[in-house]
């Protein structure tokens, strides 16, 4: 195998030019350096499907407990318990069981009509306008309102929470920076809502968490207020950002493939499959960082304990050895993808994200069977955890 330290190839997740379109670099990595090493930032990366799929569930070697983005791992900050994205077993399993009671099929089925109402409210005023920003006018609103409903946060407070979440995960080009106290600042956004909900229970996540009991070394107990804050903040952040980027990518790709978009207009039953292909082709969360828990060997190379390994699920999703024609967008493609992860960290909100994207596309296509992207006014977001459009203006017809 080619020595990953000597390959004339450069990948840097903090380089905005690369992040805007990482696929040419990722393709070279798959072909030339399946185990890649970046000397500047001192990390390794796996890019092929078989390697990423094998190591995503391997929590014994590649740990999430110090963070799942490189900036958090390198910061050395202690992540408070309750952020299951940043946890390993057995604590992860305890907290995941608790949250899995929220994302039940019954609750998802009950939320779909509300999500459709949110879409109708957002899109009806735009009919006849000739165009709008997919992100600001739809993609950011629908997840925010849906998650707000799940959590029990009134609409007037949802935008502040989204704006604060955005600022906390935005990157500076060329750097990895995590603001000191960022976790605590995010949690405090929810403190007043949780205090109010404690006195005014309802059928929402906050009430469930306030009443939940877990069993730990001290026996059966209720969650502390800090734990409730942590859970609430984590669900709000993870649920908002990824679905916003998914909706943006769907609108971009269907604009670039008008024949496939017309198929969806003619047969809306194809929309769920189209959502899966968008997830494969443009993973909203394409890079999973892990802390190497012990000395190990990977693809014939020794990896030292304490190293950082990036598992590039966004690259794996286009690996042509697993997905024939993987660099081609095709709504009729069948087969899985790694956009929601694999193993114990498989995304708890996957069914919610799929439902929101499907409903958003159904309502968009019902009103506008044709649209074009105004790329002159479009811009990508650059964050440590997700990639996608920050603004995506379209012209409708």
C-alpha positions in Angstrom: 0.0 0.0 0.0 1.2 3.6 -0.7 2.6 5.2 2.4 -0.2 7.7 3.5 2.4 10.1 4.8 4.1 10.6 1.4 1.2 10.7 -1.0 1.1 14.0 -3.0 -2.5 14.6 -2.0 -4.1 17.0 0.5 -7.4 16.8 2.3 -8.3 19.4 5.0 -11.8 19.6 6.5 -11.0 23.2 7.6 -10.2 24.3 4.0 -13.4 25.9 2.8 -12.5 25.4 -0.9 -12.1 21.7 -0.4 -15.2 21.6 1.8 -17.4 23.2 -0.9 -16.6 20.2 -3.1 -14.7 17.5 -1.4 -15.6 14.7 -3.8 -12.6 15.0 -6.2 -10.2 14.8 -3.3 -12.1 12.0 -1.7 -12.1 10.0 -4.9 -8.3 10.4 -5.1 -8.0 9.3 -1.5 -10.1 6.1 -2.2 -7.8 5.3 -5.2 -4.4 6.4 -3.9 -4.5 6.7 -0.1 -7.3 4.7 1.5 -5.6 5.4 4.8 -4.7 9.1 4.5 -2.6 11.1 6.9 -2.6 14.9 7.3 0.6 16.1 8.9 -0.6 19.7 9.5 -3.6 18.7 11.6 -2.3 15.3 12.7 -5.2 13.1 11.7 -5.8 9.9 9.7 -8.8 9.3 7.4 -10.6 6.3 5.9 -12.5 7.0 2.7 -13.5 3.6 1.2 -16.9 2.1 1.9 -15.7 -1.2 3.3 -13.3 0.5 5.6 -15.7 3.1 6.9 -18.6 0.6 7.3 -16.3 -1.7 9.2 -15.0 0.9 11.6 -18.1 3.0 12.3 -19.4 0.3 14.7 -15.9 -0.4 16.2 -16.3 1.8 19.3 -13.8 -0.3 21.2 -11.0 1.2 19.0 -12.5 4.4 17.6 -14.2 6.2 20.4 -16.8 9.0 20.4 -16.4 9.9 24.1 -14.1 12.9 23.4 -16.2 14.3 20.6 -17.2 13.4 17.1 -15.8 16.5 15.4 -12.0 17.1 15.2 -12.3 20.6 16.7 -14.0 19.2 19.9 -11.5 16.4 20.2 -8.5 18.7 19.8 -10.0 21.2 22.2 -9.6 18.8 25.1 -12.9 20.0 26.6 -14.7 17.7 28.9 -18.1 16.9 27.2 -20.9 16.8 29.8 -22.8 13.5 30.1 -26.0 13.3 28.1 -24.7 14.2 24.7 -25.0 10.7 23.3 -23.3 11.7 20.1 -20.2 12.1 22.3 -20.5 9.0 24.4 -19.3 5.4 24.5 -20.9 2.4 26.2 -22.0 1.8 28.8 -23.1 5.4 29.4 -24.1 5.8 25.8 -26.4 2.8 25.9 -28.1 4.0 29.1 -28.8 7.4 27.6 -29.8 6.1 24.1 -32.4 3.8 25.7 -34.0 6.8 27.3 -34.1 8.9 24.2 -35.3 6.1 22.0 -38.6 6.3 23.8 -39.1 9.7 22.3 -38.5 8.8 18.6 -41.1 6.0 18.4 -43.1 5.1 15.3 -46.3 6.3 17.0 -44.8 9.7 17.7 -43.4 10.1 14.2 -46.8 9.2 12.7 -48.4 11.8 14.9 -45.9 14.5 13.8 -46.3 14.1 10.1 -49.5 16.0 9.8 -48.0 18.8 11.8 -44.9 18.9 9.6 -47.2 19.1 6.5 -49.0 22.0 8.1 -45.7 23.8 8.7 -44.8 23.3 5.1 -48.1 24.6 3.9 -47.8 27.7 6.1 -44.3 28.3 4.8 -44.9 27.7 1.1 -48.4 29.1 0.4 -47.4 32.7 0.8 -44.6 32.2 -1.8 -46.9 31.0 -4.6 -46.6 33.6 -7.4 -43.5 35.2 -6.0 -41.3 33.8 -8.7 -38.7 32.4 -6.3 -37.4 32.2 -2.8 -34.5 31.0 -0.6 -35.0 27.3 0.0 -33.0 27.4 3.2 -34.4 30.6 4.9 -38.0 30.1 3.7 -38.3 26.3 4.1 -35.3 24.2 4.9 -34.5 26.0 8.2 -38.1 26.5 9.2 -39.5 23.0 9.0 -37.0 21.2 11.2 -37.0 24.1 13.7 -40.7 24.0 14.0 -40.9 20.2 14.2 -38.2 19.9 16.8 -39.7 22.8 18.6 -43.0 20.9 18.8 -41.2 17.8 20.0 -39.4 19.7 22.7 -42.3 21.9 23.7 -40.6 25.2 22.8 -43.0 27.9 21.5 -42.3 29.3 18.0 -41.2 32.7 19.3 -38.2 31.1 21.0 -37.2 28.7 18.2 -35.3 31.1 16.0 -33.0 32.3 18.8 -32.2 28.7 19.6 -31.4 28.0 15.9 -29.3 31.1 15.5 -27.3 30.3 18.7 -26.8 26.7 17.5 -25.5 27.9 14.2 -23.0 30.3 15.7 -21.7 27.6 18.0 -20.8 25.2 15.2 -19.6 27.6 12.5 -16.0 27.1 11.5 -13.2 29.7 10.9 -11.3 28.9 7.7 -8.1 27.0 8.3 -8.7 26.6 12.1 -10.3 24.4 14.6 -11.7 26.5 17.4 -14.2 25.6 20.1 -15.3 28.5 22.2 -14.8 27.9 25.9 -18.1 27.4 27.7 -20.0 26.8 24.4 -21.7 23.7 25.8 -22.9 25.5 28.9 -24.1 28.5 26.8 -26.2 26.3 24.6 -27.8 24.5 27.6 -28.8 27.8 29.2 -30.9 28.7 26.3 -33.3 26.0 27.4 -33.2 26.6 31.1 -36.3 28.9 31.3 -38.4 26.6 29.1 -37.5 23.6 31.3 -38.3 25.5 34.5 -41.7 26.5 33.0 -42.4 23.0 31.7 -41.7 21.5 35.1 -44.8 23.5 36.4 -46.8 23.0 33.2 -46.4 19.4 32.0 -47.4 18.4 28.5 -47.0 15.7 25.9 -43.5 16.7 24.8 -39.9 15.7 25.2 -39.1 18.1 28.1 -42.0 16.7 30.2 -40.8 13.1 29.4 -37.3 13.9 30.4 -38.4 15.7 33.6 -40.3 12.6 34.6 -37.9 10.0 33.3 -36.0 7.7 35.6 -32.7 6.0 34.9 -30.8 3.3 36.8 -27.1 3.9 37.5 -24.6 2.9 40.2 -26.7 4.7 42.8 -29.9 2.9 41.8 -33.1 4.3 40.2 -33.3 8.1 40.1 -34.7 11.0 38.1 -32.6 13.0 35.7 -30.9 16.1 37.1 -31.9 19.5 35.7 -28.4 19.6 34.0 -29.0 16.3 32.4 -32.4 17.4 31.1 -30.7 20.6 29.7 -28.1 18.5 28.0 -30.5 16.1 26.4 -32.7 19.0 25.2 -29.8 20.9 23.7 -28.5 17.9 21.9 -31.8 17.0 20.3 -32.4 20.6 19.2 -29.0 21.0 17.6 -28.7 17.6 15.9 -32.3 17.6 14.6 -32.2 21.1 13.1 -29.0 21.3 11.2 -28.8 18.0 9.3 -32.4 18.1 8.0 -32.0 21.7 6.9 -29.0 20.7 4.7 -30.8 17.6 3.5 -33.7 19.7 2.1 -31.3 22.1 0.5 -29.4 19.4 -1.2 -32.6 17.8 -2.4 -33.7 21.1 -4.1 -30.2 21.6 -5.7 -30.0 18.1 -7.1 -33.5 18.0 -8.5 -32.8 21.4 -10.2 -29.7 19.8 -11.8 -31.6 16.7 -12.8 -34.9 18.0 -14.2 -35.9 14.8 -15.9 -35.7 13.0 -12.6 -37.7 15.8 -10.9 -40.4 15.4 -13.5 -40.6 11.7 -12.7 -41.3 12.7 -9.1 -44.0 15.1 -10.2 -45.6 12.3 -12.2 -45.2 9.7 -9.5 -44.9 11.0 -6.0 -44.4 7.4 -4.7 -40.8 7.7 -6.0 -40.1 10.5 -3.5 -38.9 8.3 -0.6 -36.4 6.7 -2.8 -35.3 10.1 -4.1 -34.7 11.2 -0.5 -32.5 8.1 0.1 -30.4 9.0 -3.0 -30.0 12.6 -1.9 -28.7 11.3 1.5 -26.3 9.0 -0.3 -25.1 11.5 -2.8 -24.8 14.5 -0.5 -24.5 13.3 3.1 -25.4 16.2 5.4 -23.0 14.9 8.0 -20.2 13.4 5.9 -17.3 13.2 8.4 -17.2 11.4 11.7 -14.2 12.0 13.9 -13.0 9.4 16.4 -10.4 9.2 19.1 -8.1 6.2 18.9 -8.5 4.4 22.2 -5.4 2.1 21.9 -2.6 1.3 19.6 -4.0 -0.5 16.6 -3.2 -1.4 13.0 -5.3 -0.2 10.0 -4.6 -1.2 6.4 -1.1 -2.4 7.3 -0.2 0.8 9.2 0.3 1.3 12.9 -2.0 3.9 14.5 -1.0 5.2 17.9 -3.3 5.6 20.9 -4.5 9.2 21.1 -4.6 9.7 17.3 -7.6 11.1 15.5 -9.3 9.0 12.8 -11.8 10.6 10.4 -14.4 8.1 9.0 -15.5 9.7 5.8 -19.0 8.3 5.3 -19.6 11.0 2.6 -16.8 9.6 0.6 -17.8 6.0 1.3 -21.3 6.7 -0.1 -19.8 7.4 -3.6 -17.3 4.5 -3.6 -17.9 2.9 -7.0 -16.7 -0.5 -5.8 -19.8 -0.6 -3.6 -22.1 1.7 -5.6 -21.7 1.2 -9.4 -21.8 4.6 -11.0 -21.5 6.1 -7.5 -20.7 9.6 -8.7 -24.0 9.7 -10.6 -27.3 10.9 -9.0 -30.1 8.4 -9.7 -33.4 8.4 -7.8 -34.0 4.8 -8.9 -30.9 3.5 -7.1 -31.4 0.8 -4.5 -29.2 -0.1 -1.6 -28.1 1.4 1.7 -25.8 4.3 2.6 -23.8 5.5 5.6 -25.3 8.9 6.0 -27.0 8.0 9.3 -24.0 6.2 10.6 -23.7 2.5 11.5 -23.9 0.5 14.7 -24.6 1.9 18.1 -24.4 5.5 16.9 -26.9 5.1 14.1 -28.9 8.3 14.0 -31.9 8.2 16.4 -33.7 10.8 14.4 -33.3 9.1 11.0 -37.0 8.4 10.5 -37.9 12.0 11.5 -35.4 13.5 9.0 -36.6 11.2 6.2 -40.2 12.1 6.9 -39.5 15.9 6.9 -37.6 15.8 3.7 -40.3 13.7 2.0 -43.1 16.0 3.1 -41.1 19.1 2.1 -40.5 17.6 -1.4 -44.2 16.6 -1.8 -45.4 20.1 -1.0 -42.7 21.8 -3.1 -43.4 19.6 -6.2 -47.2 20.1 -5.8 -46.8 23.8 -6.1 -43.7 24.1 -8.4 -42.9 21.3 -10.8 -40.0 23.3 -12.2 -37.3 25.5 -10.6 -33.8 26.6 -11.2 -31.1 27.5 -8.7 -29.6 31.0 -8.7 -26.0 30.0 -7.9 -24.9 33.6 -8.0 -26.8 34.2 -4.8 -26.1 30.8 -3.2 -23.5 30.1 -0.5 -22.4 27.0 1.4 -22.3 26.8 5.2 -19.0 25.7 6.9 -19.4 23.9 10.2 -17.6 21.3 12.1 -20.4 18.7 11.9 -22.5 19.3 8.8 -22.0 20.6 5.3 -24.6 22.0 2.9 -26.2 25.2 1.7 -26.5 28.3 3.9 -28.5 30.1 1.2 -30.0 28.5 -1.9 -32.2 31.0 -3.9 -34.4 29.4 -6.6 -36.5 30.8 -9.4 -39.8 29.0 -9.7 -42.0 28.5 -12.8 
